[in-house]
Amino acid sequence: MEAAASARPHPGLVRLVRRRLAASLVAAQRRAVGTITHVATDSRAVALTFDDGPDPRTTPRVLQLLEDFGVRATFFMVGDSAARAPALVREVAAAGHAIGNHSWSHPPFPAISGRERRRQLRDCATALAPYGLRLFRPPYGEQSLASRLDALALGYRVVTWSVDPRDYKERDGVVLAAKLLGEIRPGSIVLLHDGIFEDQDRHLHFEPRQAPIHEPREEMLTALRQVLSQLTPVFQFVTLPELLRLGRPVRAKWWYDSREART
């Protein structure tokens, strides 16, 4: 009896093994389906990203600002807009910026079928060819496990952000710049908009907005110039692929569906 008792593992050791196994499983899950939010890096590097373009009114002005300061960025483009402005897509690529997939028509992915999600990704990829990378940002940042798996099945890395100053709402460029300056850190992925693409069918799935969305591209441009003028001496602004090579991509469980958030 004593020999049998002594052969049993110590309870503390069992708990330790279970904790480590659980941690390993969580880490494996994040590597498989986790969404990239930022990069853990020793480099003072930051990725500026611009959603909802290309917009012929704003994107060229963004490109000029980026050129003025000698920095590179990533543009998550809507396929419908890209198909209407192919020369602008080529201009973005020729300037050395990265281009990612932001769906064909910007619907909330948790609200549509898997077949429609895959069509959205494929049609956008066609519009961006040959410049589009296998990087995807969900419209509105909304994602379910099913939509994440659809993107994974098509070979996309899903990238969201760690800094969101809500430039689509903020009406004061100085305030917007202050938000950015206060939140940008090494490895940050910054969300900005060079256009505002509103899905025409969104009202079928979501309650009406309390107020109309503001399109403060002038405020965004003012803030962008101020941020670049202050931070380019101390930060390197790079494309997302470059940032991902400079450190360890940090992945998070990013399941968000605004319909569920209201229940």
C-alpha positions in Angstrom: 0.0 0.0 0.0 2.8 2.4 0.9 4.5 1.7 -2.4 1.4 2.4 -4.4 0.8 5.6 -2.5 4.3 6.8 -3.1 3.9 6.1 -6.9 1.1 8.6 -7.2 2.2 12.0 -8.5 2.2 14.9 -6.0 -1.0 17.0 -6.2 1.0 20.1 -6.7 2.9 18.6 -9.6 -0.4 17.5 -11.2 -1.7 21.1 -10.9 1.4 22.5 -12.4 1.3 20.2 -15.4 -2.4 21.0 -16.0 -1.7 24.7 -15.9 1.1 24.4 -18.3 -0.9 22.2 -20.6 -3.8 24.6 -20.5 -1.4 27.5 -21.3 0.1 25.6 -24.2 -3.4 24.9 -25.6 -4.4 28.6 -25.3 -1.1 29.6 -27.0 -1.7 27.1 -29.8 -5.3 28.4 -30.3 -4.1 32.0 -30.5 -1.4 31.0 -33.1 -4.1 29.2 -35.2 -7.0 31.6 -35.0 -5.9 34.6 -33.0 -6.1 38.0 -34.6 -2.9 40.2 -34.8 -3.3 43.4 -32.9 0.3 44.7 -32.5 3.9 43.5 -32.5 6.1 42.9 -29.5 9.4 44.4 -30.7 12.5 46.1 -29.4 12.5 48.3 -32.6 10.9 51.7 -32.4 8.7 50.8 -35.3 5.0 51.6 -35.9 2.6 50.6 -38.7 0.1 53.2 -39.9 -2.9 51.6 -41.6 -5.6 53.3 -43.6 -9.0 51.7 -44.1 -12.0 52.2 -46.5 -10.2 53.6 -49.5 -9.0 54.2 -52.0 -10.7 57.6 -52.2 -9.7 59.9 -55.1 -10.3 62.9 -52.9 -8.2 61.9 -49.9 -5.9 59.0 -50.8 -3.6 61.2 -53.0 -3.2 63.7 -50.2 -2.3 60.9 -47.7 0.2 59.6 -50.2 1.8 63.1 -50.5 2.0 63.4 -46.7 3.7 60.0 -46.4 6.1 61.0 -49.2 6.9 64.3 -47.5 8.0 62.5 -44.4 9.6 59.5 -46.1 7.4 56.9 -44.4 5.5 53.8 -45.6 2.1 52.6 -44.6 -0.5 49.9 -45.3 -3.9 50.5 -47.0 -6.7 48.1 -46.4 -8.8 48.7 -49.5 -12.5 48.0 -50.3 -12.7 46.1 -53.5 -15.6 48.1 -54.9 -13.7 51.3 -54.5 -10.4 49.8 -55.8 -12.2 48.6 -59.0 -13.4 52.1 -59.6 -9.9 53.6 -59.2 -7.3 51.1 -60.5 -4.8 53.8 -61.3 -4.9 54.9 -57.7 -4.3 51.4 -56.5 -1.2 51.2 -58.7 0.0 54.6 -57.4 -0.2 53.3 -53.8 1.7 50.2 -54.6 4.3 52.1 -56.7 5.0 54.3 -53.8 6.1 51.3 -51.7 3.1 50.9 -49.5 1.4 47.6 -48.7 -2.2 46.8 -49.7 -4.5 44.6 -47.8 -8.0 43.2 -48.2 -10.9 45.0 -46.6 -13.7 43.0 -48.3 -15.6 43.9 -51.6 -18.4 46.0 -50.2 -17.7 46.4 -46.4 -20.5 44.4 -44.9 -20.3 43.2 -41.2 -18.9 39.7 -41.6 -20.7 38.1 -38.7 -24.0 39.1 -40.3 -23.5 37.4 -43.7 -23.2 33.8 -44.8 -19.9 32.0 -45.1 -20.4 31.7 -48.8 -20.9 35.5 -49.0 -17.8 36.2 -46.8 -15.6 34.1 -49.1 -17.0 35.8 -52.1 -16.3 39.2 -50.5 -12.6 38.2 -50.0 -12.1 36.7 -53.4 -13.8 39.6 -55.3 -11.7 42.2 -53.4 -8.5 40.2 -54.1 -9.4 40.3 -57.8 -9.8 44.1 -57.6 -6.5 44.5 -55.8 -4.5 42.1 -58.1 -1.6 42.0 -58.5 -0.8 44.2 -55.5 -2.9 42.8 -52.7 -1.3 40.9 -49.9 -2.8 38.1 -47.9 -3.7 40.5 -45.1 -7.3 41.0 -44.1 -9.0 43.5 -41.8 -12.7 42.8 -41.0 -15.1 45.6 -41.8 -15.9 47.6 -38.7 -13.5 45.3 -36.9 -16.4 42.8 -36.5 -15.5 39.2 -36.5 -16.9 35.8 -35.4 -15.1 32.5 -35.1 -16.8 31.4 -38.3 -15.6 34.5 -40.2 -12.1 34.1 -38.8 -12.0 30.5 -40.1 -13.2 31.6 -43.5 -10.3 34.1 -43.8 -7.9 31.4 -42.5 -9.1 28.9 -45.1 -8.4 31.4 -47.8 -4.9 32.0 -46.5 -5.3 35.4 -44.9 -3.7 36.7 -41.8 -6.3 38.8 -39.9 -4.9 42.1 -38.6 -6.9 44.6 -36.5 -5.2 47.3 -34.4 -3.9 48.5 -31.0 -4.4 52.3 -31.5 -7.8 53.6 -32.6 -8.3 57.3 -32.3 -11.8 57.1 -33.9 -10.8 59.5 -36.7 -14.1 58.9 -38.3 -15.8 60.8 -35.5 -13.4 63.2 -34.0 -14.0 66.8 -35.4 -10.8 68.4 -34.0 -7.5 67.6 -35.6 -5.5 68.8 -32.6 -7.5 66.5 -30.3 -7.0 63.6 -32.8 -3.3 64.2 -32.9 -3.1 64.3 -29.1 -4.8 60.9 -28.9 -2.4 59.4 -31.4 0.7 60.9 -29.7 -0.5 59.6 -26.4 -1.1 56.0 -27.5 1.5 55.2 -30.1 4.2 52.8 -28.8 6.8 50.6 -30.4 5.0 47.8 -32.3 1.7 49.7 -32.5 -0.7 49.1 -35.4 -2.6 52.4 -35.9 -6.1 52.5 -37.4 -6.9 55.5 -39.6 -9.2 56.1 -42.6 -8.4 57.6 -46.0 -12.1 57.1 -46.9 -15.4 56.3 -45.3 -17.2 53.4 -47.0 -20.6 52.7 -45.5 -22.3 49.4 -46.5 -25.6 50.2 -48.1 -27.2 47.0 -46.6 -26.0 47.6 -43.0 -29.4 48.8 -42.0 -30.8 45.3 -42.6 -28.6 43.9 -39.9 -28.1 46.8 -37.4 -30.0 49.5 -35.7 -29.7 53.0 -37.2 -26.8 55.0 -35.8 -27.7 57.6 -33.2 -26.0 60.3 -35.3 -24.7 60.4 -38.8 -21.1 59.3 -39.2 -18.8 62.3 -39.6 -16.2 62.3 -42.4 -13.4 64.5 -40.9 -10.7 63.7 -43.5 -9.4 67.2 -43.1 -9.0 66.6 -39.4 -7.3 63.3 -40.0 -4.9 64.9 -42.5 -4.1 67.7 -40.0 -3.5 65.1 -37.2 -1.4 62.9 -39.5 0.9 65.8 -40.4 1.4 66.7 -36.8 2.0 63.2 -35.7 4.6 62.5 -38.4 6.3 65.8 -37.8 6.8 64.9 -34.1 7.4 61.2 -34.3 9.5 60.6 -37.4 12.6 61.7 -35.6 12.1 58.9 -33.0 9.9 56.3 -34.7 10.2 54.3 -37.9 6.9 54.1 -39.8 6.8 50.9 -41.8 4.4 48.7 -43.6 2.7 45.8 -41.8 4.8 43.1 -43.5 7.9 45.0 -42.3 6.6 45.4 -38.8 5.7 41.7 -38.5 9.3 40.8 -39.4 10.7 43.1 -36.7 9.2 41.2 -33.7 6.6 38.8 -32.5 3.1 39.3 -33.7 0.8 39.5 -30.7 -2.5 37.7 -31.3 -5.8 38.1 -29.3 -9.1 36.5 -29.2 -11.0 39.1 -31.2 -14.6 38.0 -31.6 -16.9 41.0 -31.9 -20.4 41.2 -33.3 -22.2 44.4 -32.5 -25.6 42.6 -32.7 -24.5 40.4 -29.8 -23.1 43.5 -27.9 -26.6 44.9 -27.7 -28.1 41.8 -26.2 
